Amino acid sequence: MFHHSSKLQYPVKVDKPNPQFAMLLQQAIGGIEGEIRVAMQYFFQAMGARGDDRIRDMLMSTATEELSHIEMLGHAVALNLEGAPVSYQEETAKDPVMNAILGGANPRHLLSSGLSAMPVNANGVPFDMSHIYATGNVGADMLANVAAEAGGRVLASRLYNWTDDHGMKDFLSFLIARDTYHQQQWLAVIEELGGMQAQLPIPNSTPEDHEAMQHSYYYLNTLLDKEAPKGRWGEGPSLDGKSEYSIVNQPAPEGQEPTLGKAKPNSGAQNEQM
């Protein structure tokens, strides 16, 4: 059961409406870096969480917070669309806000939603849930969540730099701050489970005899005209503490040349293939 407050999580104000910025804010709602994505990702991870119920509760609470961010962003979109033209006659008026429509604002904000937010990205493409990652493996899910929050913080930072509206900058500074915490929140779960060394490789429940471990710890350099780039990934102890990293330059293929043999009769192939 969900409960809802009529008040927003954080104040959302716009000093000067800007329909173009409303279009850009749509990316933070329905883009792959946006709040619909993380809300649904944490929600489905929570529903599939097994083991420590604290992690399930944390995922569900954070999913609910992300729903509140969708509501705030939706309000921000609507506020930025205040005064946008609703007819061709209005559009041709020489008002700076109205003329913003001519500069690339989303016409669907007029045609489809009546000057309000939609579950779409900045190009008007609906969010289709294809970027929801919920594996049922807590290590994999936490790393996916860190990546999601990192992408969201990059987007919020770019939106912050795009606008000079004080109200929008204040609101975006709040979203940036919450992304900061959520990145660390998911990493803290991994730390509480013993840290990266204990959690790697993911899944750490896969028996070693299921893995060709002679191939588990080398960097494969496929550049024919360069030596492998030197870095932590090619030398020293592995992050899981089980081996040492190494580099294989110009590796020779170990497999066979693929051939499928003859086609089956009645398969629709040419006679010469059979």
N, C-alpha and C positions, 0 to 999 in steps of 0.2 A: 504494500500500500504506500502510495506517495502522498505527501502533504505539500501544499503550496502557500506561500505568503504572497499577498498582493503587492508587497514592496520588493524592489530590485535588490540584489545582493550588494551593489555598489552604485552610487549616483551616475547617471548617464545624461550628459548635457551637451548641446551643440550651440556654439556661439553664432555661427552663420551656416545655414543649410547649404549642402553641396551634393547635388544628385550624382555627380561623378564619384565622389567618395563613398556614397551609398552603394554604388556598384562594386567598388573595391572591397568594402566591408563584407559583401556577400561571400568572398573567398573564406573569410573567417567563420562563416556560418556553414556553407555547403561545399567548401573545397576539401581536398584530401588532407589539408593541414588544419581543417576547421573543427568547430565544436560539436557538430553532429557526429563527426567521425569518432572523436574521443568519448563522447557520452555513450554512444552505442558500443564502442569497443570495451569500455570498462563495464557496462551493463551486462554484456554477454559473457565476459570473463567472470564476472561475479556469479552469474547463474550457473556457470560450469566449474566453479572453484571447489576443489575437494581438499580435505586435510585441515588446515588451520582456518577456522571460521573467522578469525580476526582479519585475515586477508580478504575474505569474501565481503565482510562488513565494510572494510576500507574501500574496496572497489566500488561497492554500491553507493557509498556516500559520495565518492568522487564523481561517479557517473551522474548523480543527482546535481552536484555542483555544476558540472558541465552543462546540464540542461538549463541551469540558471544563466549561464553565460550565453547560451543561444537566445534566451529571452532578452538579455541586455543588448546583445548585438542587433536583434530584431528591432528593438526600440530605437537604437542608434540609427539604423537604416531609415526607419520611418521619420525620425527627426530631421535627417539630412535631406529627405524628400519633401519637407514642408515648403510650399511655394513653388514646387515644380509645375510646369505647364500641364494642363489637362486638355488642351485643344491646340490646333495649328495656329489659331489667332493669338492665343496666349504665347505660344512658343516664339512667334515672330516679334513679340514685344521686346524691347531692348533692356530687359532686366538681367543683370549678371547671373542670378540664380537660374532663371529660366533658360538663358542661353547656354548654361552648362549642359543641357540636354543635347545641344548640337555638338558638344565636345566629346561625346562618347558615353553618356549615361545610358543605363539599360532601359530600352523602351518597354520591356515587360513590367517594369515597376509601375507603369501607367496601364498597359494593356491587360496584364494578367492579375496584378495584385492590388490595384487601387492605391498606389504610392505606399506600399509596405513591403516588408521583407518576404523572401521566398526561400524554400529549401534548395537553393541552387548555388553554384560558384560564381565567380566574377564574370564568367563567359555565359552565364545563364544555363549551364548544364546541371540538371538535377543530380543530387548526391544519390548514388545507387547502392550504397552499402558494400561495395566491392573491396573497400580498404579497411574492413573490420577484421582484426586479428585476435582470435580467441582460441588458443590451442588446447586449453586444459592443462598445459604445463606451466607452472608458475614462473620458472626461470625464463622461458621463452616469452611469456606474456609480459613480464616486467621489462625485459629488454625492448620489446615492441612498444611498450608504453613510454619508455624513455625517449625512443626515437620519435614517437608521435608528439610528445611535449616539446622536443627540440625543434621539430618542424613548425609547430604552432607558435613557439617563441620567436623563431626567425620571421614568420609572417607578421606577428604583432609588432615586431621591431620595425619591419619595413613599412607597415601602415603608419606607425608613429612618425617615422621620418617623412612620410608622404604628405602629412597634413600639417597646417599651421593653426588649426582650430584648438584653442586652449581646452575646451570641454572634451574634445575627442582625445587629445594627448593625455589628459588626466585619466580618462576611462581606459585607454590602451596601456597606460602605465600600470594600472591594476591588473589587467590581463597578463602583462609581461611578468609581474610579480608572482601571480598564481602559477604560471608556467615554470618559473624558477623553482617554486616549492614542489610542484608535482614531479619534475624531473628527479629531484632529490628524494622524494617520497618513494618512488619506485626503486631507486637504487638502494634506499635504506632497507627495503624488503629483502633484496639480495644480500645485503650485509648481514641482516638478522638471520638469514638462512646459512650463514657461514662464509659469506663473501664470494667473490668471483671464482677463487680457486676451488672452493667446495662445490659451486654450482656448475662449473665447466667440466667436461663438455655437456651441453644440453641436448638430450636428456641425460643426466648423470646416472640414470637407472639402466642404461643400455649396457649389457655385459661386454667386457673387453673381447671375449671370444666371438662376438658378433662383428667386430671391427678389424679391418686389415690395418693394424696399428703401425706397420712399417711405412704407411702413407699418411700418417696423422699429423706429422710435425715438420714437414719441409715446405718451403716456399718454392713454387714452380715458376722459374723465369722463362717466359716464352719469347722474349725479345731476342731476335737473332743477331742484332747489331749492337747490343749493349749488355754490359754486365748487370746483374741484378742490383736494384737499388738497395743500399745498405740501410738497415734499420732494425729496430727491436724485434720485428717479425721474422728476422732471418738468423738470429743468433741469441744465445743465452737460454736460460731455463724457460720452458713453456709456462703459460699463465696458469695452467692447472697443476703445475709442479710434477708432472709425470714424465717429462722428457726434455730434450734440448732441441731448439729450433735449428734448422739447417737450410741450405739453399741448393737447389738443383738447377744448374745452368744448361741451356740448350738440351732439354730432356728428350730422350729417344722414346718413341711410342712403344708400348708394350703389348698392345692389342693386335687383333687380326684386321685385315682389310675386309670391310663389311660386304657381304653378298647374300642375296636372298634366294638364290637358286631359281628354279622354274616356277612359273605361275601355275595354279591349279586349273584343270579343265572346268569349264562352265563358270569361270570367275569373271568373264567379260574382257579378258586380256586378248591380245592378238595371238594367232596361231604360232607365230615365231617365238613367242615368250614361253611356250609350254614345252 
